[in-house]
Amino acid sequence: MAPRSSVPLHVDVVAGLDPALVRVRGDLDVESAPVLRCALASLPHRSVEVDLAEVGFIDSSGINALLVHLRECQLAGGSMTVTHASSFVRRVLQMLGVDGILTHRQEPPEGEGPRPGL
């Protein structure tokens, strides 16, 4: 595993898009997972893309935050897709056996260009 770098977590939500875009930057761990949970709290009824391209570290608390939101989406009629996860994050998801649960996509859906930046 990569060493934890203690990069503060930043979460940007663009709710006006469909699906809503949630960009996560920094380390997603026990200390920062509540920040992500708070950012996702108002979106369970929506389709959401969680962009993890700039997440350098993730632990079980970060994965739990994603899984809890996925379950809330399923109950409320929304959906969640994890996008652009780094190779480290993908490897952790695979090691924990949740890569099949947290739908992951690296590229935009066919016919769509890149999502707007923040």
ZINORTA-V336338 format. One record per residue. N is the residue number from 0. PHI is phi in whole degrees, -180 to 180 (none if undefined). OMEGA is omega in whole degrees, -180 to 180 (* if undefined). Layout:
n | phi | omega
N | PHI | OMEGA
N | PHI | OMEGA
This chain:
n | phi | omega
0 | none | 177
1 | -74 | 178
2 | -68 | 179
3 | -70 | -174
4 | -105 | 179
5 | 58 | 176
6 | -86 | -179
7 | -58 | -179
8 | -87 | 173
9 | -128 | 179
10 | -126 | 177
11 | -114 | -179
12 | -115 | 173
13 | -113 | -174
14 | -78 | -178
15 | -75 | 178
16 | -90 | 174
17 | -130 | 5
18 | -75 | 176
19 | -63 | -179
20 | -109 | 176
21 | -120 | 179
22 | -98 | -177
23 | -115 | 180
24 | -131 | 177
25 | 113 | -179
26 | -94 | -179
27 | -106 | -173
28 | -142 | -176
29 | -57 | -179
30 | -78 | -174
31 | -104 | -179
32 | -55 | 178
33 | -60 | 177
34 | -64 | 178
35 | -66 | 179
36 | -59 | 179
37 | -64 | -179
38 | -65 | -178
39 | -86 | -171
40 | -57 | -177
41 | -92 | -172
42 | -116 | -174
43 | -65 | -179
44 | -86 | -176
45 | -104 | 165
46 | -82 | -174
47 | -131 | 169
48 | -108 | 178
49 | -104 | -177
50 | -88 | -178
51 | -107 | -177
52 | -57 | -176
53 | -107 | 174
54 | -95 | -178
55 | -90 | -177
56 | -144 | 174
57 | -141 | 175
58 | -121 | -176
59 | -62 | 178
60 | -68 | 177
61 | -66 | 178
62 | -64 | 178
63 | -61 | 178
64 | -59 | 178
65 | -66 | -179
66 | -65 | 178
67 | -63 | 179
68 | -66 | 177
69 | -58 | 180
70 | -64 | 178
71 | -63 | 176
72 | -62 | -179
73 | -60 | -180
74 | -74 | -175
75 | -100 | 179
76 | 91 | 177
77 | -95 | 177
78 | -151 | 178
79 | -141 | 175
80 | -125 | 173
81 | -88 | -179
82 | -127 | 170
83 | 54 | 178
84 | -67 | 177
85 | -65 | 179
86 | -62 | 178
87 | -64 | -179
88 | -64 | 178
89 | -60 | 180
90 | -64 | 178
91 | -64 | 178
92 | -60 | 179
93 | -66 | -178
94 | -61 | -179
95 | -88 | 176
96 | 76 | -180
97 | -108 | -180
98 | -65 | 176
99 | -81 | 180
100 | -88 | 179
101 | -87 | -178
102 | -55 | -175
103 | -124 | 177
104 | -138 | 178
105 | -95 | -175
106 | -115 | 175
107 | -62 | 176
108 | -57 | -179
109 | -54 | 179
110 | 91 | 179
111 | -108 | 173
112 | -83 | 178
113 | -65 | 179
114 | -70 | 179
115 | -62 | 179
116 | -82 | 179
117 | -104 | *
